[in-house]
Amino acid sequence: MNQPARGNGHFWPACVGVEEAGRILGWPLYFFPVLIRAAHLKPLGKPMHNARKWFATCELERLSHDAVWLDKAIRIVERHVQESNRKQRSKAPDLCLAPLQRDGVLAASN
């Protein structure tokens, strides 16, 4: 059975999981849940949110040549990362309930 070489000489099956999709597009795995939630990348079928996602290799290859789609995907992920970082920074610091020590001696509280 002859399969055409795809990518950089790899032979990819018709459907691939997130790990292989990441290799095809050259992206880290954390991009995929963000893009799927934003409906910018659609997995095959209608998988439950916690189910393994499958993607059509031919569609990933087509998208990998679409500069407008790639640009929008990167912007979606960047916005998500910025919002996550902003939420982390805005959280109030946890209060320290342990008494402070100075030179091995408990500091007197006034």
Backbone torsions as a table, in degrees:
resi	resn	phi	psi	omega
1	MET	NA	120.4	179.5
2	ASN	-94.5	121.8	173.9
3	GLN	-110.7	139.6	178.3
4	PRO	-67.9	145.0	176.0
5	ALA	-69.1	137.6	179.7
6	ARG	-125.8	154.3	178.2
7	GLY	64.0	-133.0	-178.5
8	ASN	-97.6	52.8	177.8
9	GLY	91.9	-0.3	178.1
10	HIS	-77.1	150.5	172.9
11	PHE	-103.9	112.1	-177.3
12	TRP	-103.0	140.5	174.1
13	PRO	-70.9	173.8	-178.1
14	ALA	-64.2	-34.6	179.7
15	CYS	-123.3	138.0	179.9
16	VAL	-131.8	157.1	175.8
17	GLY	-85.3	-175.3	-176.6
18	VAL	-62.9	-40.5	-178.0
19	GLU	-60.5	-46.6	-179.9
20	GLU	-69.5	-37.7	177.5
21	ALA	-60.9	-39.1	176.5
22	GLY	-62.0	-39.0	177.6
23	ARG	-68.9	-38.8	-179.9
24	ILE	-63.8	-45.8	-177.1
25	LEU	-87.4	-14.2	-179.1
26	GLY	76.1	29.8	-176.8
27	TRP	-114.1	153.4	173.8
28	PRO	-72.1	159.0	-175.0
29	LEU	-63.9	-28.3	-176.8
30	TYR	-68.7	-14.8	176.4
31	PHE	-64.3	-37.7	-167.7
32	PHE	-66.3	-48.7	178.0
33	PRO	-60.1	-35.0	179.4
34	VAL	-65.3	-46.8	-178.3
35	LEU	-69.2	-34.2	178.5
36	ILE	-68.4	-44.6	178.5
37	ARG	-61.4	-34.7	-179.9
38	ALA	-81.4	0.5	-178.3
39	ALA	59.6	28.7	176.7
40	HIS	-92.8	-20.9	176.2
41	LEU	-133.2	124.7	-175.0
42	LYS	-111.3	123.8	175.2
43	PRO	-74.7	163.8	178.0
44	LEU	-69.8	148.1	179.7
45	GLY	70.4	-157.3	176.3
46	LYS	-130.8	72.9	-175.9
47	PRO	-70.6	149.3	173.6
48	MET	-63.1	159.9	-175.8
49	HIS	-59.9	-29.0	-177.9
50	ASN	-102.6	8.7	-179.6
51	ALA	-87.1	159.6	175.4
52	ARG	-64.6	136.4	-178.4
53	LYS	-100.5	141.0	177.9
54	TRP	-121.6	143.3	-178.7
55	PHE	-129.2	146.5	176.6
56	ALA	-76.4	124.6	-178.9
57	THR	-60.0	-40.6	-179.5
58	CYS	-61.9	-36.2	178.7
59	GLU	-70.9	-40.6	177.3
60	LEU	-62.4	-39.8	178.5
61	GLU	-65.5	-41.5	178.5
62	ARG	-62.5	-46.4	-180.0
63	LEU	-64.1	-32.8	-179.3
64	SER	-67.2	-14.5	177.9
65	HIS	-104.6	3.3	-177.9
66	ASP	-102.4	98.6	-175.3
67	ALA	-62.3	-35.2	-179.8
68	VAL	-66.6	-44.8	178.8
69	TRP	-63.5	-44.1	179.7
70	LEU	-61.5	-43.7	179.5
71	ASP	-60.9	-45.3	-179.9
72	LYS	-65.0	-38.8	179.1
73	ALA	-61.3	-45.3	179.8
74	ILE	-63.9	-40.8	179.0
75	ARG	-63.4	-40.0	178.8
76	ILE	-61.9	-46.6	-178.7
77	VAL	-67.3	-42.9	178.5
78	GLU	-59.8	-42.9	178.9
79	ARG	-62.5	-41.7	178.7
80	HIS	-61.5	-45.0	-179.6
81	VAL	-64.7	-42.8	178.9
82	GLN	-62.2	-43.1	179.3
83	GLU	-65.2	-39.9	178.0
84	SER	-63.5	-43.2	178.6
85	ASN	-64.7	-39.9	179.6
86	ARG	-63.9	-41.3	178.4
87	LYS	-64.2	-39.9	178.9
88	GLN	-63.4	-43.1	-178.1
89	ARG	-69.8	-29.6	-176.2
90	SER	-83.7	-8.5	177.3
91	LYS	-66.9	138.8	178.1
92	ALA	-67.8	139.0	178.3
93	PRO	-65.9	144.7	177.8
94	ASP	-66.8	139.0	178.0
95	LEU	-77.5	139.5	177.4
96	CYS	-85.4	118.4	-178.8
97	LEU	-93.5	-8.3	179.3
98	ALA	-81.7	144.3	178.1
99	PRO	-65.9	146.0	179.3
100	LEU	-78.2	146.5	177.8
101	GLN	-118.7	144.4	175.5
102	ARG	-129.9	118.5	-179.4
103	ASP	54.7	40.9	176.8
104	GLY	78.5	-0.1	-179.2
105	VAL	-115.7	138.9	178.1
106	LEU	-62.0	134.9	177.8
107	ALA	-75.2	139.4	178.9
108	ALA	-75.2	134.7	178.0
109	SER	-98.1	139.3	-178.0
110	ASN	-95.2	NA	NA
